[in-house]
Structures are given as C-alpha cells and as structure tokens.
Amino acid sequence: MKSLIPLLVSIILFSSFSYGELTIRISKGVDNPTVIGVVPFNYTGSNALSEDVSTIIANDLRRSGQFSPIDSSNMLSFPSLPENVVYRDWRLLGSEYLVIGEISPNGPNGLGYQLVFSLFDVVSQKTIIFNEPIVVGADGLRDMAHYVSDVVYEAITGIRGAFSTDIIYVEQRSNSQYQLIRADMDGARPQILVKSSQPILSPSWSPDGRKVAYVSFETGRPAIFIQDLQTAQREQVTNYTGLNGAPAWSPDGKKLALVLSKDGNPEIYILDLATRALTRITKHFSIDTEPTWTADGAGIIFTSNRGGKPQIYLASATEGYPQRLTFEGDYNARAQLTPDGKNIVMVHRREGVFHIATQNLETGTVKVLTTETSLDESPTIAPNGATLIYATKAGGKGILASVSLDAGTRFAFPSTSGDVREPAWSPFFK
C-alpha cells in the first residue's frame, strides 16, 4: 500500500476466500456501560419460535458498547406484563433499565407474530415505553428484534438506532468465485446478490437503500453495474476503455461520482444517470480516485497523490479546484464523511502501519481509532454516525471489524469459513 495503484486494483490481489455467515466477537466496550435487563419474552403460541427475540435485542445493545445486558440466569424474576414488574428485583442487580414483552401468534392462520413490549427506567421507577405493539410476518422475528433494539437505544441515548440496517461486502470462495453479499448489520441472514468468476469491488448503496452500484470484471475489464435489490435486475452503466471504478451515489441518488482513466490517467467524473452526461471534475497528471460526496451534494472528497503521496482533497462538484484536507501523516486515503459533516473517516498510515482514523474538518485534529489491528482499509460509517465497519486482518485472515467513532467500543466479524472485504453500510430504510 505504498501508492494509489494498490487501492485501485487490490481486489485482484485478494487471497482465497470462502463463504459463510459472519459471527461477532466483542473485544472492547465503553467504561461503565449502562446495565439493562432484557427479560426473555413470553410466547403464547404452541410452536417454538425460530428466533430468540429477546436475546437478539440483548446482543444488539451489548454490541453497541453502551449497554451491559444482565444474563438471564442471574435474573430474579421474569415479568412479561407491566403490572408484574418488581423494581426491587432489578435494583438488586444494578439494572438501570428494563425491557419486557410478550409475543403471540398473529395474522391469517397465526403465521405472523405480534410483540407487545415495554421499557422502564428502574432508577426512577418510571415507564418510558408502555405496551408498544409490533406486528411482523412469519419470517420477521429478527426484524422485530432489531426494531425494538432501535427504539430502546434511541429512547435511552437520544441517538437513532441503526440495528435495522444492512451491510454488503465482497467475499471470494476457495474456487475463485467472487460474491457480493448482503446481510443484517450483525452479519446474520447473508444473501448472495452476485456471483462471478471475476473480481467484484467497491459496492455502494443508493441513498434510498434500493439499489447498489459496484465494479465487476466480468466483461474482461472493469465496468460499473447498478443492481436493483428487490428485482435483482442489473444494468451496466459504464464501458469506457481503461479503469471504470469507485462508484459513489450523490445524495439525491441521481448521479454517480466515479473514476475513469479513458483519457490517460485516473480522474474523477460525475455521471448523470438519467441523461448519461459525463462531467470531468479533476484534471491532473496524478492519480485521483475514491470519490465521495459531501452531504449537500456540492462537493466531492477524493484521494490523490498530486502532492507526492496519497492525501485527501475536496473539490467542487461543478467547478473542480481541489483543496487539500489532510496534512498529518504521509498516507491518507479512502475518506468517508460522517453524517453530521464534521469529520472524515479515512485510512491513515502511522509508523508504517495502516489504521482507521478520523479528522475533524474544522480543527484538523486526527484521532486513530483502530490501534488493536493493522492493515486496516475500506471504512464505512453507520447512518447514525455512531459506529463504522472496516476490513482488516486477524490471524492472517481477512475479516470485518467495527469500532465506535469515539473508539470506546470494538468488535470483530470473523467469517465462519473464509475472508471478506469491501464492506458498505446501508442508509436507514424507510
């Protein structure tokens, strides 16, 4: 990773991967996390549930690093209705909050489910959420759980929960089959979106979460495709000579920023998806790559070695005129803007080791987030701005890992049977 060339073609150099569901291993949480009791939900049906909803909720909250759920084996009581809550039982366990609920069959022939849940403040003995109902279909128990996690997380922290979002990532099987995979943000329910004998890289979600753009080599050279996630219909949108790479959706979903080398060297362009009109943004003999948009759609942040080594720059989406944003360190690349627009997250080299770092755009302050890992790359930020996922290595194997933006929480997503790369976190789904 001594120049930008590996960033452009690193997908080709991946070692052998194999497909499997991601698992989660928490390595660090915040100091003094909030203790919460998530009581095993009562189920009134006759058949066993396919998912343990309360356990998924507890795991979601634990993974945020902000909470320490009480183990059910230590609970003194198991209320499912508000009138059965005894606050003393939970104060003895040090619990600050309590979640209870009851699941019942619902819908035609009882094929769906309804959950009624409540959230309590144990310390003040107050009800925060009272008997809120949630109805899902037969296969919606995990969606139900993630929704409750979102509601509880926001009610307590004031930050919107992102547990109901998804991730996409690239994986290569041992038989050299590349796969683009979609999964819950906790790695569960993986779905293969694309299979190819040729490399796939740079997946990017549309702002509405309905489509994904990515680069595929299936035509014999890199080309950008857009795929509808509901219909699975695919469309090739570029076929220029040379490099076609790094697609990034504009905030309104009407354009793609991308990298083309059709004029001799990699430059940043904007493609209007309706008219197919192409606008060139950068004009320099250096390598310009990895574009991402500012939140207002007026600017493009990108990586360039025009100063001699890879650094992050900002250019107008209409006029160009780049200005350099990063100065600390001799390598900064793959920038992503936080949802509040105040910081960039990037790959940052320090003492020869690649870490994920943030830089405050107003003060220029750089903070390294991933000191426990090395060879870190491809950061992608949760839509609530609280956490990011990135690709790294552990035990000689490629994995995904996550760290909170305050670096207080870290966890890893080892694949059950192989290596993974190129994560992209979805927007909030409407």
Secondary structure, 3 states (H helix, E strand, C coil): CCCCHHHHHHHHHCCCCCCCCECCEEEECCCCCEEEEECCCEECCCCCCCCCHHHHHHHHHHHCCCEEECCHHHCCCCCCCHHHCCHHHHHHCCCCEEEEEEEEEECHHHCEEEEEEEEEECCCCEEEEEEEEEEECCCCHHHHHHHHHHHHHHHHHCCCCCCCCEEEEEEECCCCCEEEEEEECCCCCCEEEEEECCCEEEEEECCCCCEEEEEECCCCCCEEEEEECCCCCEEECCCCCCCEEEEEECCCCCEEEEEECCCCCCEEEEEECCCCCEEECCCCCCCEEEEEECCCCCEEEEEECCCCCCEEEEEECCCEEEEECCCCCCCEEEEEECCCCCEEEEEEEECCEEEEEEEECCCCCEEECCCCCCCCEEEEECCCCCEEEEEEEECCEEEEEEEECCCCCEEEECECCCCEEEEEECCCCC
